[in-house]
Amino acid sequence: MEKRIDLQTFDDDILRARRNKGSISGSKGQEFDRDRYELARVGKEQVLKRRFGLVSMTGLSCGLMCTWETLLVIFSIGFTNGGPAGLIYGFILIWLGNFSVFICIGELASAVPTAGGQYHWVSLLAPRSNKKFFSYVTGWLTVIGWIAALTSVCYFVADLILQLVSLNDLDGSYDRQGWQGTLLLWAILLLCVFINVFISGALPTIEVVVLIVHILGFFGILVPLVYLTPTHNSAKQIFLTFHNEGAWSTQTLAFFVGLQGNALAFVGTDSVVHMSEEVRNASTDVPRSMLLSLAINGTLALGMLFAVLFSAHDIPQLLDDDLAPTAPFLRIFRHAVGSEAGATVMVSIIVLLEFCSAMGCLAAASRMTWSFARDRGLPFSRALSVIDKRSTIPVVAILVVTVFAALLALINIGNSAAFNGTISLVLEGFYLSYLLALGLLLWRRVRGDLDNPDSGLTIFNGEQVDEGFDRSLTWGPWRLKGALGVANNVVAICYLVLIIFFSFWPSQVSPDLVHMNWAGVVTGAVALFSVVYYLVFARKSYTGPIVEIRPSRLVVRKA
């Protein structure tokens, strides 16, 4: 028997709802779904199917981050400015900084487990007079950041495939062109769309398999790399050698400039947040899966970093060879195993795993786009927020994200420097959205607003539901309490400010067009566009996260 009830009747049961999995019994003999209840508390209706559990979500996060794989692909960034010692110490700094950040993100995801993530939290945490504006800009940065992330991962896959062709081109007749990379990128995007749309029901199982391959693939590369390398570098060469190839004024400055590479290897940890409306027991398992994936990926990446640094032969010479058709790590593999065939097998494992990253990236990007459109934050929001009734996934959002990523890849045909500048938005877009959300969280935390919310101003307050929306946020079941939580929040903000500041720096002093860092230009352009679009159009239509479900619409099952 179904019965429509007033949600406020069950305020006394919210603590038990957050502590127990599945359905619970209320004080009046009624039972209701915990995840649906959590969504209803922040005004959102359950429309997506909850297919994912803790293990499958950890698989998606680990596979999307691709930390040890990405660290190999962008190895030269940290080595040029920092050297082997700078890479190791910088990696540890970035790893610990990400733990601090995602503990805070986990606290927010536990309190508000919705696909919107950062822009939804900013709307709830910001002062009432500014919440719409800050939320809107945050939403745009996150959406564009995810599209750029999807494009960059697909580019990595396409570029690695072409590098394998160059590696096995013994007579040197192959001449790589930009259009070849773009066509391959499009093919990879289409395959990702096929998996996300037509076999979406199997995605949780696929992600569990990805997690297994992600770990086994690590050993599949690590063992031959370490065992077959003829000679190894000494510990002194690894832990005490710093490089300053960018000709910066001090070695310390070079070290901080080189942190960008390690930071990029951890991008995508918040993918779980944007999938949270498809995760069972989201308010606890979303934070757990983020930290679990950080622990797994960080451990594997640190092991791979040690293996490469101890096994590589004359890395500075490898990096100085600008005319080489393959990346430094391919030549390290080739030197270690002594054959093109062996190196090809090793790189093929990375290609497969980077493709899995692209597959998960499309899923997270489409959910973020769908959620922002659901709250009228994007043009053509009505169409973008449609959910396919058969598959219960945002098919239109998946297709639109794919189209924009494909259009972005066209830039690579004409100018690779401009293309690299465009996808450089990834780190800045994500980190700026984190910084705004965590800065507001610290402000609310110090004020004690989340510990003692105004009971007279709740999300569901008669016809004035939006009046107290920014004051209705309370802690979820997963958080750091007291002074420890405040201290971690401060550390996370300091880390974000540090990385954002140095992420706008070029790789060398007085850079040319190729080595210029375009992140500032691209990020500024996106932020400016979002502000102008908000002032001209969206200011009237965007009111922040829309309250979709009212007390009278929450349906429970009578026990």
C-alpha positions in Angstrom: 0.0 0.0 0.0 1.4 3.4 -1.0 0.8 6.5 1.0 1.7 10.2 0.3 3.1 11.8 3.4 4.6 15.1 4.7 8.4 14.7 4.8 8.7 16.8 7.9 6.8 14.1 9.8 9.9 11.9 9.6 12.6 14.4 10.7 13.2 12.3 13.8 14.1 9.3 11.6 16.7 11.0 9.4 19.6 9.9 11.7 18.5 6.3 11.5 18.0 6.6 7.7 21.6 7.7 7.3 23.0 5.0 9.5 21.3 2.0 7.9 21.5 0.7 4.3 18.4 0.1 2.1 14.9 0.8 3.6 14.2 1.6 7.2 11.1 1.7 9.4 10.0 5.1 10.5 8.5 6.1 13.8 4.9 5.6 12.4 5.4 2.2 11.1 6.3 3.2 7.6 9.3 2.2 5.5 11.2 4.2 2.9 14.2 4.0 0.7 17.3 5.5 2.3 18.9 6.9 -0.9 15.6 8.3 -2.2 15.0 9.9 1.1 18.5 11.5 1.0 17.7 13.0 -2.4 14.3 14.2 -1.3 15.8 16.0 1.6 17.6 18.3 -0.9 14.7 18.6 -3.2 15.7 16.0 -5.9 13.6 13.2 -7.2 15.0 9.7 -7.9 15.0 9.3 -11.7 18.2 7.3 -12.4 18.6 3.7 -11.6 21.0 2.8 -8.8 23.2 0.2 -10.5 26.5 0.9 -8.7 27.9 -0.4 -5.4 31.1 0.4 -3.5 33.3 -2.0 -5.6 32.0 -1.0 -9.0 32.2 2.7 -8.2 35.8 2.3 -6.9 36.5 0.6 -10.2 35.1 3.5 -12.2 37.0 6.0 -10.1 40.3 4.1 -10.3 39.9 3.4 -14.0 39.0 7.0 -14.8 41.8 8.5 -12.8 44.3 6.1 -14.5 47.0 7.5 -12.1 49.9 5.3 -12.8 49.2 5.2 -16.5 48.8 9.0 -16.8 51.9 9.5 -14.8 53.8 7.7 -17.6 52.2 9.7 -20.3 52.9 13.1 -18.8 56.2 12.0 -17.2 58.3 14.8 -18.7 56.4 17.6 -17.0 57.6 16.8 -13.6 61.0 15.5 -14.7 62.0 18.6 -16.6 61.2 20.9 -13.6 62.1 18.8 -10.5 64.0 15.8 -11.8 63.7 12.4 -10.2 63.8 13.7 -6.7 61.3 16.4 -7.5 59.0 13.8 -9.0 59.0 11.6 -6.0 58.6 14.4 -3.3 56.1 16.2 -5.5 54.1 13.1 -6.0 53.9 12.5 -2.2 52.8 16.2 -1.7 50.1 15.9 -4.4 48.9 12.6 -3.0 48.5 13.8 0.5 46.9 17.1 -0.7 44.3 15.1 -2.7 43.5 13.1 0.4 42.9 16.3 2.3 40.7 17.8 -0.5 38.6 14.6 -1.0 38.0 14.2 2.6 36.2 17.5 2.4 34.6 16.7 -0.9 33.4 13.4 0.7 31.8 15.4 3.6 29.9 17.5 1.1 28.9 14.4 -1.0 27.7 12.7 2.1 25.5 15.7 3.1 24.2 16.3 -0.5 24.6 13.1 -2.6 23.5 14.6 -6.0 25.0 14.4 -9.5 25.5 18.2 -9.5 28.3 18.1 -7.0 30.2 21.4 -6.7 27.6 23.8 -8.1 24.9 22.3 -5.9 27.1 22.6 -2.8 28.1 26.2 -3.6 24.4 27.1 -4.0 23.7 25.7 -0.5 26.7 27.1 1.2 27.1 30.6 -0.3 25.4 33.7 1.1 21.9 34.1 -0.1 22.7 37.3 -2.1 25.5 35.5 -4.1 24.5 31.9 -4.3 23.0 32.0 -7.8 26.0 33.7 -9.4 28.6 31.6 -7.6 26.7 28.4 -8.3 26.3 29.2 -12.0 30.0 30.0 -12.6 31.0 26.8 -10.7 28.6 24.8 -12.8 30.0 26.1 -16.1 33.6 25.5 -15.0 32.8 21.9 -14.0 30.9 21.1 -17.2 33.6 22.5 -19.5 36.3 20.9 -17.3 34.7 17.5 -17.8 34.3 18.0 -21.6 38.0 19.0 -21.8 38.9 16.0 -19.6 37.0 13.6 -21.9 38.8 15.2 -24.9 42.2 14.9 -23.4 41.8 11.3 -22.3 40.6 10.3 -25.8 43.6 12.2 -27.2 46.0 10.3 -25.0 44.5 7.0 -26.4 44.7 8.2 -30.0 48.2 9.6 -29.6 49.5 6.4 -27.9 48.1 4.3 -30.8 49.9 6.4 -33.3 53.1 6.3 -31.3 52.8 2.5 -31.4 52.7 2.7 -35.2 55.9 4.9 -35.1 57.6 2.5 -32.7 57.0 -0.4 -35.1 57.9 1.6 -38.2 61.4 0.3 -38.5 62.2 2.0 -41.9 61.0 5.4 -40.7 58.6 6.0 -43.5 55.5 6.8 -41.4 54.8 10.5 -41.1 52.2 11.3 -38.4 49.6 14.0 -39.1 47.2 15.9 -36.8 44.1 14.7 -38.7 45.0 11.1 -38.0 44.9 11.7 -34.3 41.6 13.5 -34.6 40.0 10.7 -36.6 41.2 8.2 -34.1 39.9 10.3 -31.3 36.4 10.4 -32.9 36.5 6.6 -33.3 37.3 6.3 -29.6 34.5 8.6 -28.7 32.0 6.6 -30.7 33.0 3.4 -29.0 32.6 5.1 -25.6 29.1 6.2 -26.6 28.2 2.7 -27.7 29.2 1.3 -24.4 27.6 4.0 -22.3 24.3 4.0 -24.2 23.7 0.4 -25.5 25.2 -1.6 -22.7 24.8 0.8 -19.8 23.3 -1.9 -17.7 26.5 -3.8 -17.7 28.6 -0.8 -16.8 29.0 -1.7 -13.1 30.3 -5.2 -14.1 32.6 -3.7 -16.6 34.0 -1.3 -14.0 34.8 -4.2 -11.7 36.7 -5.9 -14.5 38.5 -2.6 -15.2 39.6 -2.4 -11.6 41.0 -5.9 -11.8 42.8 -5.2 -15.1 44.0 -1.9 -13.7 45.8 -3.7 -10.9 47.0 -6.7 -12.9 48.2 -4.4 -15.8 50.3 -2.6 -13.3 52.2 -5.8 -12.5 52.3 -6.7 -16.1 54.4 -3.6 -16.8 56.3 -3.3 -13.5 57.8 -6.8 -13.5 59.4 -6.8 -16.9 60.4 -3.2 -16.6 62.3 -3.9 -13.3 63.5 -7.4 -14.1 64.6 -7.1 -17.7 66.4 -3.7 -17.4 70.1 -4.3 -17.9 71.3 -1.7 -15.3 69.6 0.2 -12.6 70.1 3.7 -11.2 71.3 4.2 -7.7 69.2 5.4 -4.8 71.4 8.5 -4.6 70.7 9.4 -8.2 67.0 9.1 -7.7 66.4 10.7 -4.3 69.0 13.5 -4.4 69.0 14.6 -8.1 66.9 17.7 -9.0 66.5 19.3 -12.4 65.8 22.8 -13.5 65.5 22.6 -17.3 63.1 25.5 -17.4 65.9 27.8 -16.2 63.9 29.2 -13.3 65.7 31.4 -10.8 65.7 28.8 -8.0 65.4 25.0 -7.8 62.5 25.4 -5.4 60.5 27.4 -8.0 61.3 24.8 -10.6 60.0 22.1 -8.2 56.6 23.9 -7.7 56.2 24.5 -11.4 56.7 20.8 -12.0 53.9 19.8 -9.7 51.4 20.2 -12.5 52.3 16.8 -13.9 51.7 14.9 -10.7 48.4 16.9 -10.1 47.1 15.9 -13.5 47.6 12.3 -12.7 44.9 12.5 -9.9 42.3 14.4 -12.0 38.8 12.8 -12.0 38.6 11.6 -8.4 35.3 13.4 -8.1 33.7 11.3 -10.9 32.0 9.3 -8.2 30.2 12.4 -7.0 28.6 13.0 -10.4 27.5 9.3 -10.5 26.1 9.5 -6.9 22.5 9.3 -8.0 23.2 5.9 -9.4 25.1 4.6 -6.4 23.5 2.5 -3.6 24.1 3.8 -0.1 25.5 7.0 -1.7 25.9 9.2 1.4 28.6 6.8 2.8 29.8 4.8 -0.2 30.6 7.8 -2.4 33.1 9.2 0.1 34.5 5.8 0.8 35.1 5.0 -2.9 36.9 8.3 -3.5 39.4 7.7 -0.7 39.7 4.0 -1.5 40.5 4.9 -5.2 43.1 7.5 -4.0 44.7 4.9 -1.8 44.9 2.2 -4.5 45.9 4.6 -7.4 48.4 6.5 -5.3 50.1 3.3 -4.1 50.3 1.9 -7.7 51.5 5.1 -9.2 54.3 5.6 -6.6 55.4 2.0 -7.3 55.5 2.7 -11.0 57.3 6.0 -10.5 60.1 4.2 -8.6 60.3 1.5 -11.2 60.7 3.9 -14.1 63.2 6.1 -12.3 65.4 3.2 -11.2 65.1 1.5 -14.6 65.4 4.4 -17.1 68.7 4.9 -18.9 69.8 8.6 -19.3 66.4 10.2 -19.0 67.7 13.8 -19.7 68.9 12.6 -23.1 65.5 11.0 -23.8 63.7 14.3 -23.0 66.1 16.4 -25.0 65.4 14.4 -28.2 62.6 16.6 -29.5 62.6 14.8 -32.9 61.9 11.4 -31.6 58.6 9.9 -32.9 57.7 8.3 -29.5 57.3 9.5 -26.0 60.2 9.0 -23.5 58.4 6.2 -21.6 58.0 4.2 -24.8 61.7 4.4 -25.3 62.3 3.5 -21.7 60.2 0.3 -22.2 62.0 -0.4 -25.4 65.4 -0.2 -23.7 64.2 -2.3 -20.7 62.8 -5.3 -22.7 65.1 -5.0 -25.7 62.5 -5.3 -28.4 59.7 -3.3 -30.1 57.3 -6.2 -29.7 57.7 -6.3 -25.9 57.4 -2.6 -25.6 54.3 -2.7 -27.8 52.6 -5.2 -25.5 53.4 -3.1 -22.5 52.1 0.1 -24.1 49.0 -1.7 -25.3 48.0 -2.4 -21.7 48.2 1.4 -21.1 46.1 2.1 -24.2 43.4 -0.3 -23.0 43.3 1.2 -19.6 43.3 4.8 -20.9 40.3 3.8 -23.1 38.5 2.6 -20.0 39.3 6.0 -18.5 37.6 7.7 -21.4 34.6 5.4 -21.0 34.1 6.4 -17.4 34.9 10.0 -18.2 32.0 10.2 -20.6 29.7 8.7 -18.0 30.7 11.3 -15.4 30.7 14.2 -17.8 27.2 13.4 -19.1 25.8 13.1 -15.6 27.3 16.5 -14.6 25.9 18.1 -17.8 22.5 16.4 -17.3 22.3 17.6 -13.7 23.2 21.2 -14.5 20.7 21.2 -17.4 18.1 19.8 -14.9 18.6 23.0 -12.9 18.3 25.2 -16.0 22.0 26.1 -16.0 22.6 25.4 -19.7 21.1 26.4 -23.0 18.4 24.0 -24.2 18.1 22.7 -20.7 14.8 21.0 -21.4 16.2 18.7 -24.0 19.5 18.1 -22.2 17.8 17.0 -19.0 15.7 14.2 -20.7 16.1 10.7 -19.3 15.6 7.8 -21.6 12.7 5.8 -20.0 14.0 2.4 -21.3 17.6 2.7 -20.1 17.1 5.4 -17.4 20.2 7.2 -18.5 20.7 10.8 -19.9 21.2 9.7 -23.5 20.8 13.3 -24.9 23.5 14.6 -22.5 25.8 11.7 -23.5 25.5 12.6 -27.2 25.9 16.4 -26.6 29.0 15.9 -24.5 30.4 13.6 -27.2 29.7 16.1 -30.0 31.4 19.0 -28.1 34.4 16.8 -27.4 34.6 15.9 -31.1 34.4 19.5 -32.1 37.2 20.4 -29.6 39.4 17.8 -31.3 39.1 19.6 -34.6 41.5 22.2 -33.2 44.3 19.5 -33.2 44.2 19.4 -37.0 45.2 23.0 -37.5 47.3 23.8 -34.4 48.4 21.3 -31.8 49.6 24.1 -29.5 46.1 25.6 -29.5 44.6 22.2 -28.8 46.9 21.6 -25.8 45.9 25.0 -24.5 42.2 24.2 -24.8 42.5 20.9 -22.9 44.7 22.6 -20.3 41.4 23.8 -18.7 41.0 20.4 -17.1 43.1 21.0 -13.9 42.1 24.6 -13.4 38.3 24.0 -14.0 38.2 21.2 -11.5 40.4 22.8 -8.9 38.7 26.2 -9.0 35.3 24.5 -8.4 36.8 22.6 -5.5 38.3 25.8 -4.0 35.0 27.7 -4.1 33.1 24.8 -2.5 35.7 24.1 0.2 36.2 27.8 1.0 32.4 28.2 1.6 32.4 24.9 3.6 35.1 26.3 5.9 33.1 29.5 6.4 30.0 27.6 7.3 32.0 25.2 9.4 33.5 27.9 11.5 30.1 29.6 12.0 28.6 26.3 13.1 25.8 26.5 10.5 26.0 22.8 9.6 26.0 21.7 13.2 23.1 23.9 14.3 20.9 24.7 11.3 17.9 27.0 11.7 15.0 24.5 12.2 12.6 27.2 11.1 14.1 27.4 7.7 14.1 24.0 6.0 14.1 23.0 2.4 10.4 22.1 2.6 8.8 25.0 4.4 5.3 25.2 2.9 5.2 27.4 -0.2 8.5 29.1 0.7 10.7 26.1 0.0 13.4 28.3 -1.7 13.6 30.8 1.1 15.8 28.8 3.4 17.5 26.6 0.9 20.9 27.9 1.7 20.4 27.3 5.4 19.0 23.8 5.3 22.3 21.9 4.8 23.3 19.6 7.6 26.1 17.1 8.0 25.8 13.7 6.4 26.8 10.4 8.1 30.4 10.7 6.9 32.6 13.6 8.1 35.6 14.7 10.3 34.3 16.2 13.5 35.5 19.2 15.5 38.9 20.8 15.2 40.3 18.0 13.1 37.7 18.7 10.4 38.5 22.4 10.5 42.3 21.8 10.3 41.8 19.4 7.3 39.6 22.0 5.6 42.3 24.6 5.9 45.0 22.3 4.6 42.8 21.4 1.6 42.3 25.0 0.7 46.0 25.8 1.0 46.9 22.9 -1.2 44.3 24.0 -3.9 45.6 27.6 -3.8 49.2 26.4 -4.3 48.4 24.1 -7.3 46.0 26.6 -9.0 48.7 29.3 -8.7 51.4 27.3 -10.3 49.2 25.5 -12.8 49.2 28.8 -14.8 53.0 28.9 -15.1 54.7 27.8 -18.3 57.3 25.0 -18.3 60.2 27.4 -19.0 61.3 31.0 -18.7 60.4 33.1 -21.8 58.4 30.2 -23.5 57.7 30.1 -27.3 54.2 29.4 -28.7 54.6 25.6 -28.3 55.7 25.7 -24.7 53.3 28.5 -23.6 50.8 27.6 -20.9 47.4 28.6 -22.2 45.5 27.7 -19.1 45.0 31.2 -17.9 43.6 32.4 -21.3 41.3 29.4 -21.7 40.1 29.4 -18.0 39.6 33.2 -18.1 37.6 32.9 -21.4 35.3 30.3 -20.0 34.8 32.2 -16.7 34.1 35.4 -18.7 31.7 33.7 -21.0 29.7 32.2 -18.1 29.5 35.6 -16.3 28.3 37.4 -19.5 25.8 34.6 -20.3 24.5 34.7 -16.7 24.1 38.5 -16.8 22.4 38.5 -20.2 20.3 35.3 -20.2 20.6 33.0 -17.3 20.1 35.5 -14.5 16.3 35.3 -15.1 16.0 31.5 -15.6 18.7 30.1 -13.2 17.7 30.1 -9.6 20.1 27.5 -8.3 19.2 23.8 -7.8 15.5 23.4 -8.4 13.3 21.7 -5.8 11.7 19.0 -7.8 10.0 17.0 -5.1 7.7 18.5 -2.4 6.6 16.8 0.8 3.3 15.7 -0.7 5.1 13.9 -3.5 7.4 11.7 -1.4 5.9 8.2 -1.6 6.7 5.6 1.1 5.8 2.0 1.6 3.7 1.1 4.6 5.3 -1.6 6.7 
